[in-house]
Amino acid sequence: MKTPFVTKSQLDEIVKTYPTPFHLYDERGIRENARRVNGAFSWNPGFREYFAVKATPNPSILKILREEGCGADCSSLTELMMARRCGFRGQEIMFSSNNTLAEEYRLADQLGAVINLDDLTHVEFLEESIGYIPETIFCRYNPGGVFTLGAGKDGVQVMDNPGDAKYGMTRPQIAEAFQRLKARGARTFGIHAFLASNTISNEYYPELAGILFRLAAELREETGCDIRYINLSGGIGVPYRPEEEPNDIALIGQGVRRKFEEILVPAGMGDVQLCSELGRFMLAPYGCLVTKVLHFKHIYKEYVGVDACAADLMRPAVYGSYHHITVAGKEEAPHDHMADVTGSLCENCDKFAVDRMLPETERGDLLVIHDTGAHGHAMGYNYNGKLRSAELLLREDGSVKLIRRAETPEDYFATVVW
Ligand SMILES: *Cc1c(COP(=O)(O)O)cnc(C)c1O
Protein backbone atom coordinates (compact mmCIF):
# COMPACT_ATOMS: atom_id res chain seq x y z
CA MET A 1 0.00 0.00 0.00
CA LYS A 2 1.16 3.51 -0.78
CA THR A 3 0.45 6.14 1.84
CA PRO A 4 0.40 9.83 0.94
CA PHE A 5 2.76 12.11 2.89
CA VAL A 6 -0.21 14.36 3.63
CA THR A 7 -3.36 13.45 5.58
CA LYS A 8 -6.97 14.16 4.70
CA SER A 9 -7.31 16.65 7.55
CA GLN A 10 -4.21 18.52 6.36
CA LEU A 11 -5.63 18.56 2.82
CA ASP A 12 -9.02 19.82 4.03
CA GLU A 13 -7.18 22.75 5.62
CA ILE A 14 -4.98 23.43 2.58
CA VAL A 15 -7.90 23.55 0.12
CA LYS A 16 -9.54 26.31 2.19
CA THR A 17 -6.70 28.59 1.04
CA TYR A 18 -5.53 27.03 -2.20
CA PRO A 19 -8.06 25.70 -4.70
CA THR A 20 -7.39 22.38 -6.41
CA PRO A 21 -5.66 21.24 -8.48
CA PHE A 22 -2.15 21.78 -7.13
CA HIS A 23 1.14 19.96 -6.80
CA LEU A 24 2.27 19.60 -3.21
CA TYR A 25 5.88 18.86 -2.19
CA ASP A 26 7.15 17.37 1.05
CA GLU A 27 10.17 19.27 2.39
CA ARG A 28 10.98 16.68 5.04
CA GLY A 29 10.98 13.82 2.53
CA ILE A 30 13.15 15.79 0.11
CA ARG A 31 15.74 16.61 2.77
CA GLU A 32 15.87 13.13 4.28
CA ASN A 33 16.29 11.53 0.86
CA ALA A 34 19.01 14.00 -0.18
CA ARG A 35 20.89 13.10 3.01
CA ARG A 36 20.57 9.40 2.21
CA VAL A 37 21.99 10.01 -1.28
CA ASN A 38 24.91 12.02 0.04
CA GLY A 39 25.52 9.45 2.78
CA ALA A 40 25.57 6.59 0.26
CA PHE A 41 28.49 8.19 -1.59
CA SER A 42 30.30 9.84 1.32
CA TRP A 43 33.11 7.27 0.87
CA ASN A 44 34.08 9.22 -2.27
CA PRO A 45 35.54 12.59 -1.26
CA GLY A 46 34.21 15.27 -3.57
CA PHE A 47 31.03 13.39 -4.53
CA ARG A 48 28.24 15.74 -5.58
CA GLU A 49 24.65 15.17 -6.68
CA TYR A 50 23.73 17.74 -9.32
CA PHE A 51 19.94 17.76 -9.24
CA ALA A 52 18.44 17.56 -12.76
CA VAL A 53 16.66 20.91 -12.80
CA LYS A 54 14.33 19.84 -15.62
CA ALA A 55 12.59 17.40 -13.26
CA THR A 56 11.32 20.10 -10.87
CA PRO A 57 12.39 23.61 -11.88
CA ASN A 58 11.09 25.43 -8.83
CA PRO A 59 13.42 27.80 -6.95
CA SER A 60 12.16 26.81 -3.48
CA ILE A 61 12.89 23.16 -4.24
CA LEU A 62 16.30 23.99 -5.73
CA LYS A 63 17.24 26.04 -2.68
CA ILE A 64 16.32 23.17 -0.34
CA LEU A 65 18.55 20.85 -2.35
CA ARG A 66 21.34 23.40 -2.39
CA GLU A 67 21.14 23.59 1.41
CA GLU A 68 21.59 19.81 1.42
CA GLY A 69 24.81 20.17 -0.57
CA CYS A 70 23.47 19.43 -4.05
CA GLY A 71 24.47 21.21 -7.23
CA ALA A 72 22.25 21.91 -10.25
CA ASP A 73 22.31 20.02 -13.55
CA CYS A 74 21.04 22.29 -16.32
CA SER A 75 20.48 21.75 -20.02
CA SER A 76 19.01 25.00 -21.30
CA LEU A 77 19.46 28.75 -21.09
CA THR A 78 16.57 29.32 -18.70
CA GLU A 79 17.60 26.44 -16.46
CA LEU A 80 21.05 28.06 -16.20
CA MET A 81 19.38 31.37 -15.34
CA MET A 82 17.29 29.69 -12.70
CA ALA A 83 20.33 27.99 -11.15
CA ARG A 84 22.07 31.36 -10.99
CA ARG A 85 19.04 33.02 -9.38
CA CYS A 86 18.87 30.23 -6.79
CA GLY A 87 22.45 30.92 -5.72
CA PHE A 88 24.30 28.09 -7.45
CA ARG A 89 27.78 29.24 -8.42
CA GLY A 90 30.65 28.00 -10.60
CA GLN A 91 31.22 24.28 -10.39
CA GLU A 92 28.01 23.78 -8.42
CA ILE A 93 26.42 23.92 -11.88
CA MET A 94 26.74 21.12 -14.41
CA PHE A 95 25.70 21.92 -17.98
CA SER A 96 24.68 18.65 -19.67
CA SER A 97 22.95 19.73 -22.87
CA ASN A 98 22.56 18.39 -26.37
CA ASN A 99 22.04 20.10 -29.71
CA THR A 100 23.29 23.14 -27.84
CA LEU A 101 22.96 26.83 -28.75
CA ALA A 102 26.01 29.10 -28.71
CA GLU A 103 24.29 31.44 -26.23
CA GLU A 104 23.78 28.52 -23.86
CA TYR A 105 27.51 27.73 -23.89
CA ARG A 106 28.25 31.42 -23.36
CA LEU A 107 26.07 31.66 -20.27
CA ALA A 108 27.38 28.34 -18.90
CA ASP A 109 30.90 29.70 -19.33
CA GLN A 110 30.06 33.05 -17.70
CA LEU A 111 28.65 31.18 -14.70
CA GLY A 112 31.78 29.02 -14.50
CA ALA A 113 29.63 25.88 -14.88
CA VAL A 114 31.16 22.51 -15.66
CA ILE A 115 30.47 21.91 -19.35
CA ASN A 116 29.60 18.39 -20.52
CA LEU A 117 29.92 17.98 -24.30
CA ASP A 118 27.37 15.79 -26.05
CA ASP A 119 29.14 15.50 -29.39
CA LEU A 120 32.56 15.50 -31.00
CA THR A 121 31.64 18.45 -33.24
CA HIS A 122 31.00 20.52 -30.11
CA VAL A 123 34.72 20.69 -29.36
CA GLU A 124 35.06 23.22 -32.19
CA PHE A 125 31.60 24.66 -31.61
CA LEU A 126 32.33 25.37 -27.96
CA GLU A 127 35.62 27.02 -28.85
CA GLU A 128 33.84 29.19 -31.46
CA SER A 129 31.10 30.04 -28.96
CA ILE A 130 33.20 31.07 -25.95
CA GLY A 131 36.61 31.69 -27.51
CA TYR A 132 38.59 28.98 -25.73
CA ILE A 133 38.40 25.50 -24.19
CA PRO A 134 37.90 25.39 -20.41
CA GLU A 135 40.50 23.66 -18.25
CA THR A 136 37.97 21.17 -16.93
CA ILE A 137 35.62 19.55 -19.41
CA PHE A 138 33.31 16.51 -19.54
CA CYS A 139 32.25 14.37 -22.50
CA ARG A 140 29.15 12.23 -22.76
CA TYR A 141 29.58 8.61 -23.84
CA ASN A 142 27.06 6.42 -25.66
CA PRO A 143 28.10 2.75 -25.92
CA GLY A 144 25.35 2.01 -28.48
CA GLY A 145 23.53 -1.31 -28.68
CA VAL A 146 21.05 -2.44 -26.08
CA PHE A 147 21.68 -2.10 -22.36
CA THR A 148 20.29 -4.92 -20.23
CA LEU A 149 20.55 -5.98 -16.63
CA GLY A 150 19.52 -9.52 -15.69
CA ALA A 151 16.35 -10.01 -13.68
CA GLY A 152 16.96 -8.57 -10.25
CA LYS A 153 14.67 -8.39 -7.28
CA ASP A 154 11.05 -9.29 -8.10
CA GLY A 155 12.33 -10.52 -11.47
CA VAL A 156 12.48 -6.93 -12.68
CA GLN A 157 14.65 -6.55 -15.73
CA VAL A 158 16.23 -3.35 -16.90
CA MET A 159 16.45 -2.76 -20.61
CA ASP A 160 17.08 0.38 -22.58
CA ASN A 161 18.27 1.29 -26.00
CA PRO A 162 21.38 3.53 -26.09
CA GLY A 163 21.83 2.63 -29.77
CA ASP A 164 18.59 4.48 -30.54
CA ALA A 165 19.33 7.48 -28.32
CA LYS A 166 20.50 10.79 -29.76
CA TYR A 167 22.91 11.45 -26.89
CA GLY A 168 26.62 11.12 -26.45
CA MET A 169 29.67 10.06 -28.45
CA THR A 170 30.75 6.67 -29.75
CA ARG A 171 33.83 5.00 -28.31
CA PRO A 172 36.22 6.22 -31.06
CA GLN A 173 34.67 9.71 -30.93
CA ILE A 174 35.16 10.18 -27.20
CA ALA A 175 38.86 9.28 -27.51
CA GLU A 176 39.16 11.75 -30.40
CA ALA A 177 37.30 14.43 -28.40
CA PHE A 178 39.65 14.03 -25.43
CA GLN A 179 42.67 14.35 -27.72
CA ARG A 180 41.31 17.47 -29.43
CA LEU A 181 40.34 19.04 -26.12
CA LYS A 182 43.74 18.33 -24.62
CA ALA A 183 45.46 19.87 -27.64
CA ARG A 184 43.35 23.01 -27.12
CA GLY A 185 44.22 23.42 -23.45
CA ALA A 186 41.90 21.19 -21.40
CA ARG A 187 43.70 19.80 -18.33
CA THR A 188 41.20 17.70 -16.36
CA PHE A 189 38.50 15.52 -17.84
CA GLY A 190 35.20 13.97 -16.87
CA ILE A 191 33.12 11.19 -18.42
CA HIS A 192 29.32 11.04 -18.37
CA ALA A 193 26.76 8.48 -19.56
CA PHE A 194 23.03 7.86 -19.10
CA LEU A 195 22.07 4.38 -20.26
CA ALA A 196 18.67 3.57 -18.75
CA SER A 197 15.77 5.49 -17.28
CA ASN A 198 13.69 4.84 -14.16
CA THR A 199 15.59 1.69 -13.20
CA ILE A 200 14.07 -0.25 -10.31
CA SER A 201 17.28 -2.11 -9.61
CA ASN A 202 20.14 -1.65 -7.19
CA GLU A 203 22.44 -2.94 -9.94
CA TYR A 204 22.04 -0.16 -12.52
CA TYR A 205 24.47 2.35 -11.05
CA PRO A 206 27.14 -0.26 -10.21
CA GLU A 207 26.87 -1.73 -13.74
CA LEU A 208 27.11 1.72 -15.35
CA ALA A 209 29.98 2.62 -13.01
CA GLY A 210 31.84 -0.51 -14.13
CA ILE A 211 31.47 0.50 -17.78
CA LEU A 212 32.60 4.08 -17.14
CA PHE A 213 35.46 3.14 -14.82
CA ARG A 214 36.89 0.72 -17.41
CA LEU A 215 36.43 3.35 -20.12
CA ALA A 216 38.22 5.94 -17.95
CA ALA A 217 41.19 3.62 -17.41
CA GLU A 218 41.38 2.85 -21.15
CA LEU A 219 41.08 6.48 -22.21
CA ARG A 220 43.82 7.51 -19.84
CA GLU A 221 46.08 4.87 -21.40
CA GLU A 222 45.17 5.87 -24.95
CA THR A 223 45.12 9.64 -24.64
CA GLY A 224 47.18 10.46 -21.56
CA CYS A 225 44.30 12.68 -20.38
CA ASP A 226 43.93 13.30 -16.66
CA ILE A 227 40.45 11.89 -15.95
CA ARG A 228 39.31 13.13 -12.57
CA TYR A 229 35.52 12.99 -12.70
CA ILE A 230 32.89 10.42 -13.51
CA ASN A 231 29.26 11.48 -13.79
CA LEU A 232 26.81 8.62 -13.35
CA SER A 233 23.95 10.91 -14.41
CA GLY A 234 20.28 10.10 -13.71
CA GLY A 235 18.23 6.99 -14.14
CA ILE A 236 17.75 5.62 -10.63
CA GLY A 237 14.02 5.00 -10.49
CA VAL A 238 11.21 5.03 -7.97
CA PRO A 239 8.42 2.49 -7.35
CA TYR A 240 5.40 4.10 -9.01
CA ARG A 241 3.39 0.91 -8.43
CA PRO A 242 2.57 -0.22 -4.91
CA GLU A 243 3.93 -3.72 -5.54
CA GLU A 244 7.36 -2.46 -6.63
CA GLU A 245 10.18 -2.41 -4.14
CA PRO A 246 12.11 0.83 -3.73
CA ASN A 247 15.79 1.06 -4.59
CA ASP A 248 18.16 1.05 -1.65
CA ILE A 249 20.52 3.95 -2.23
CA ALA A 250 22.94 2.78 0.49
CA LEU A 251 23.35 -0.57 -1.33
CA ILE A 252 23.73 1.28 -4.63
CA GLY A 253 26.52 3.40 -3.11
CA GLN A 254 28.28 0.25 -1.85
CA GLY A 255 27.90 -1.44 -5.25
CA VAL A 256 29.56 1.54 -6.95
CA ARG A 257 32.30 1.53 -4.32
CA ARG A 258 33.11 -2.13 -5.05
CA LYS A 259 33.56 -1.31 -8.77
CA PHE A 260 35.68 1.70 -7.84
CA GLU A 261 37.99 -0.47 -5.73
CA GLU A 262 38.05 -3.23 -8.34
CA ILE A 263 38.80 -1.05 -11.37
CA LEU A 264 39.91 2.50 -10.60
CA VAL A 265 42.07 2.00 -7.52
CA PRO A 266 44.33 -0.64 -9.18
CA ALA A 267 44.59 1.63 -12.26
CA GLY A 268 46.07 4.34 -10.00
CA MET A 269 42.91 6.43 -10.39
CA GLY A 270 41.69 6.35 -6.78
CA ASP A 271 41.41 10.15 -6.78
CA VAL A 272 38.48 10.18 -9.25
CA GLN A 273 35.50 12.16 -7.96
CA LEU A 274 32.02 10.87 -8.68
CA CYS A 275 28.88 12.84 -9.35
CA SER A 276 25.28 12.12 -10.20
CA GLU A 277 22.48 14.01 -11.92
CA LEU A 278 19.44 12.42 -10.36
CA GLY A 279 16.05 13.95 -10.97
CA ARG A 280 13.32 11.38 -10.41
CA PHE A 281 15.00 9.69 -7.45
CA MET A 282 15.47 13.03 -5.67
CA LEU A 283 11.92 14.31 -6.04
CA ALA A 284 9.27 12.02 -7.55
CA PRO A 285 7.97 10.43 -4.31
CA TYR A 286 8.03 13.77 -2.49
CA GLY A 287 5.43 15.43 -4.65
CA CYS A 288 1.78 14.66 -5.38
CA LEU A 289 -0.97 16.17 -7.49
CA VAL A 290 -4.10 16.92 -5.50
CA THR A 291 -7.30 17.10 -7.49
CA LYS A 292 -11.03 17.12 -6.77
CA VAL A 293 -13.74 14.83 -8.10
CA LEU A 294 -16.13 16.82 -10.28
CA HIS A 295 -18.27 14.37 -12.25
CA PHE A 296 -19.22 10.75 -12.75
CA LYS A 297 -20.08 9.38 -16.14
CA HIS A 298 -21.54 5.97 -16.93
CA ILE A 299 -21.41 4.95 -20.58
CA TYR A 300 -19.64 1.85 -21.93
CA LYS A 301 -17.20 2.32 -19.06
CA GLU A 302 -17.22 4.16 -15.75
CA TYR A 303 -15.47 7.53 -15.56
CA VAL A 304 -14.48 9.68 -12.61
CA GLY A 305 -13.83 13.23 -13.84
CA VAL A 306 -11.43 15.41 -11.86
CA ASP A 307 -10.37 19.07 -12.01
CA ALA A 308 -6.77 18.32 -13.04
CA CYS A 309 -5.84 17.18 -16.54
CA ALA A 310 -2.83 16.06 -18.54
CA ALA A 311 -1.67 19.69 -18.69
CA ASP A 312 -0.83 19.28 -14.96
CA LEU A 313 0.72 15.81 -15.33
CA MET A 314 1.33 14.40 -18.77
CA ARG A 315 3.19 11.17 -17.96
CA PRO A 316 0.10 8.93 -18.03
CA ALA A 317 -1.09 10.51 -21.29
CA VAL A 318 2.22 10.35 -23.18
CA TYR A 319 3.94 7.33 -21.69
CA GLY A 320 0.98 5.38 -20.30
CA SER A 321 2.73 5.71 -16.94
CA TYR A 322 1.15 4.33 -13.80
CA HIS A 323 0.58 6.83 -10.98
CA HIS A 324 -1.01 5.48 -7.84
CA ILE A 325 -4.16 7.25 -6.65
CA THR A 326 -5.41 7.53 -3.09
CA VAL A 327 -8.88 8.89 -2.33
CA ALA A 328 -8.13 10.98 0.76
CA GLY A 329 -9.86 9.58 3.84
CA LYS A 330 -10.99 6.41 2.06
CA GLU A 331 -7.73 4.47 2.31
CA GLU A 332 -9.37 1.67 4.27
CA ALA A 333 -12.60 1.44 2.26
CA PRO A 334 -13.01 -1.53 -0.09
CA HIS A 335 -11.55 -0.77 -3.51
CA ASP A 336 -14.44 -2.34 -5.41
CA HIS A 337 -15.26 0.28 -8.07
CA MET A 338 -13.43 0.16 -11.37
CA ALA A 339 -13.13 3.43 -13.31
CA ASP A 340 -11.01 5.55 -15.59
CA VAL A 341 -9.94 8.76 -13.87
CA THR A 342 -10.05 11.52 -16.46
CA GLY A 343 -9.19 15.14 -17.03
CA SER A 344 -11.08 17.46 -19.35
CA LEU A 345 -8.82 17.71 -22.41
CA CYS A 346 -10.37 16.91 -25.76
CA GLU A 347 -7.90 14.03 -26.04
CA ASN A 348 -8.84 10.51 -25.06
CA CYS A 349 -5.36 9.93 -23.62
CA ASP A 350 -6.19 12.46 -20.89
CA LYS A 351 -6.63 9.79 -18.22
CA PHE A 352 -4.71 9.58 -14.96
CA ALA A 353 -5.76 5.96 -14.59
CA VAL A 354 -7.45 3.31 -16.72
CA ASP A 355 -9.51 0.47 -15.22
CA ARG A 356 -8.36 1.44 -11.73
CA MET A 357 -9.95 -0.09 -8.64
CA LEU A 358 -11.02 2.71 -6.32
CA PRO A 359 -13.27 3.00 -3.30
CA GLU A 360 -16.70 4.46 -3.88
CA THR A 361 -16.11 8.16 -4.52
CA GLU A 362 -18.35 11.21 -4.23
CA ARG A 363 -18.26 14.62 -5.80
CA GLY A 364 -15.84 16.80 -3.85
CA ASP A 365 -13.57 13.94 -2.78
CA LEU A 366 -9.89 14.80 -2.95
CA LEU A 367 -7.66 12.46 -4.93
CA VAL A 368 -3.95 12.29 -4.25
CA ILE A 369 -2.06 11.30 -7.39
CA HIS A 370 1.26 9.96 -6.13
CA ASP A 371 4.86 10.44 -7.23
CA THR A 372 4.44 13.62 -9.26
CA GLY A 373 7.41 15.43 -7.66
CA ALA A 374 9.63 14.93 -10.72
CA HIS A 375 8.66 15.33 -14.39
CA GLY A 376 5.19 16.35 -13.13
CA HIS A 377 4.40 20.07 -13.08
CA ALA A 378 7.60 20.54 -15.06
CA MET A 379 6.13 18.89 -18.16
CA GLY A 380 2.94 20.94 -18.02
CA TYR A 381 1.61 22.68 -21.09
CA ASN A 382 -1.29 24.82 -22.23
CA TYR A 383 -3.10 22.62 -24.71
CA ASN A 384 -6.85 23.25 -24.88
CA GLY A 385 -6.25 26.57 -23.13
CA LYS A 386 -5.62 24.77 -19.86
CA LEU A 387 -3.72 26.69 -17.22
CA ARG A 388 -0.96 25.07 -15.23
CA SER A 389 -1.67 24.49 -11.56
CA ALA A 390 -0.01 25.98 -8.50
CA GLU A 391 2.88 24.38 -6.60
CA LEU A 392 2.81 24.26 -2.80
CA LEU A 393 5.44 23.25 -0.28
CA LEU A 394 4.52 21.33 2.88
CA ARG A 395 7.23 22.51 5.22
CA GLU A 396 8.84 20.53 7.98
CA ASP A 397 6.82 22.44 10.60
CA GLY A 398 3.56 21.45 8.89
CA SER A 399 2.85 24.87 7.39
CA VAL A 400 2.18 25.31 3.69
CA LYS A 401 3.85 27.81 1.38
CA LEU A 402 2.81 28.76 -2.13
CA ILE A 403 5.96 28.32 -4.25
CA ARG A 404 4.42 28.91 -7.67
CA ARG A 405 1.00 30.40 -8.27
CA ALA A 406 -1.44 28.86 -10.71
CA GLU A 407 -1.44 30.38 -14.17
CA THR A 408 -4.18 32.86 -14.99
CA PRO A 409 -5.84 33.68 -18.31
CA GLU A 410 -3.57 36.76 -18.45
CA ASP A 411 -0.56 34.41 -18.54
CA TYR A 412 -2.18 32.47 -21.37
CA PHE A 413 -2.70 35.62 -23.43
CA ALA A 414 0.60 37.25 -22.48
CA THR A 415 2.53 36.04 -25.54
CA VAL A 416 -0.18 36.73 -28.09
CA VAL A 417 0.37 39.48 -30.64
CA TRP A 418 -3.18 40.69 -31.31
C1 LIG B 1 16.72 13.93 -17.50
C2 LIG B 1 18.17 13.91 -17.20
C3 LIG B 1 18.63 13.54 -15.93
C4 LIG B 1 17.71 13.08 -14.84
O1 LIG B 1 17.11 11.88 -15.12
P1 LIG B 1 16.19 11.12 -14.04
O2 LIG B 1 15.69 9.94 -14.79
O3 LIG B 1 15.12 12.08 -13.65
O4 LIG B 1 17.07 10.75 -12.90
C5 LIG B 1 19.99 13.60 -15.70
N1 LIG B 1 20.85 14.02 -16.65
C6 LIG B 1 20.45 14.38 -17.87
C7 LIG B 1 21.46 14.85 -18.86
C8 LIG B 1 19.11 14.33 -18.20
O5 LIG B 1 18.71 14.69 -19.42
The ligand as an ORCA input file, in Angstrom:
! r2SCAN-3c Opt
* xyz 0 1
  C      16.716     13.926    -17.501
  C      18.172     13.914    -17.205
  C      18.626     13.541    -15.932
  C      17.710     13.080    -14.839
  O      17.106     11.877    -15.120
  P      16.189     11.121    -14.045
  O      15.689      9.938    -14.791
  O      15.123     12.082    -13.647
  O      17.070     10.754    -12.899
  C      19.986     13.599    -15.703
  N      20.853     14.019    -16.651
  C      20.448     14.383    -17.873
  C      21.464     14.847    -18.863
  C      19.108     14.334    -18.195
  O      18.712     14.690    -19.423
*
